Amino acid sequence: MSSSFKFGQFLIKSRLVFYQTPLSFAFTNIRPVVPGHVLVSSVRVVSRFQDLTKEEVSDLFQCVHLIAPKIEQHFNATSLTIAIQDGPEAGQTVPHVHVHILPRRTGDFKQNDEVYEALERIDAEKRTNRTEEEMAEEADILRKLLNL
């Protein structure tokens, strides 16, 4: 495993990454909207979905397909929100293609679509960043969950 991964202008330490392929990686979120909110990103830094190759798109969604049900089960959710914010007007705050996986439960938002508003406000809200240790502990749990 690489010692770190580029995520836009940020470096994600390998201890925060719980799944990777040659083209994609999944990692814990510093400011999750709901418990269990994780990100899956392309290894290659590109800002827009259309800039991914067909192989990268396929790999990215195969990772999401593998990870999402495990996240749903582990966090005792009944549904998932799987979302890409493709460009700044869509709420993308890090210019690097990534998929949000959010485990959902009845009543987690007053109105269901408020989840999208929460995703857009992720940097503007006064939510406290999780510590690297908290994120690494969750990554360890998720690695085991995926049998890695």
Secondary structure, 3 states (H helix, E strand, C coil): CCCEEEECCEEEEHHHEEEECCCEEEEECCCCCCCCCEEEEECCCCCCHHHCCHHHHHHHHHHHHHHHHHHHHHCCCCEEEEEECCCHHHCCCCCCCEEEEEEECCCCCCCCCHHHHHHHCCCCCCCCCCCHHHHHHHHHHHHHHCCC
